[in-house]
Amino acid sequence: METDREDYRLYVGIDWASTAHRVVSLNAARAVVADQEVAHTGAALAALADELIARAGGRAAAVAVAIEVPRGPVVETLLERGCAVYVLNPKQLDRFRDRYSVAGAKDDRRDAQVLALALITDRAALQRAFPAHRAVARRHKKPSSFWVVGRRLGHTGTAPRAGPQRRPWLGPISPHVATTAVA
């Protein structure tokens, strides 16, 4: 069951990057609570998660986060802490961005804010991420960040692929994350 908008106290948009992420936090009234850049390191991501939870009154379940990438250290850190993580397709972000700027120029700060606003206005269009079931991770002998709701036979119209699939675009940073199970 999905949490109602009133249950979230903090709406966070993260514009992902390989070295530093732009993070914009909004309250329920859509006012910017924080706008920051966070390094792509384990310590910085852990500190970010702690800071977001503190801003939400110490309740991780009161934090909703929108991000474009559906896996990786940022997503895993937030899910481990109990935050609600929603995934946007980059094309969706492009369309949401058009609402706020006709120029269409990419701007990390604006993108992070648009991601946070999408949580408030269009959450039904986003996919919620959940931690992977441990039995599935054991069966594939590789950690898998999470399952996205709706990725099953019949929803996309295609049959799921069997076995682990190599994800070369993840790069050499974390080879154990580059192989995930596709449901």
C-alpha positions, 0 to 999 in steps of 0.5 A: 500500500502506497503512503499518502502524500500527507504522510511524507514530510520531505520530498527530495529530488536527486539529480544523479552524477558520477562524482557529485549529486545535486539534492533539493529537498522540499516540504509539503508546501513545496518550499525549498528546505535545502539545496546541496551538492553531495559527493559520490562517496559512501560517507557522504551518502550515509550523511545525506541519508541521516540528514534527510531523516533528521529533517523529516523528524527522525522518521525515514518513512516520512522521506520520499526521494525521486531519482533517475537511476534505478540502482546503485549506492545512492538508491541502496543507501536510501532503501537501507535506511527506510526511505521511500524511493521512486524512479523516473525515466529520464524521458519523464524528467524531460517532460516534467522539466518542460512544465517549468522551463520552455528553454529545455536546457539541462540544469542540475539544480532545476532537475533535482527540484523537478524530481522533488515536485514530481513526487508531489504532483505526479507520484502515480506516474513514478515507479516505487523501488523496494529492497530486493528479497533476500531469497532472490539475491541468494539464488542469483548469488549476487546482490541486487538493489531492488525490484521495481513494482510492475516489472513482470510478465504482462505489465511490459508485454514482454517475457522476463529474461532468464538469469543474470544480465550484464549491465555494462553501463554501470562501469568498473566502480562496483562489479558486483552491482553490474550483474543483476537479476532481471525480473 
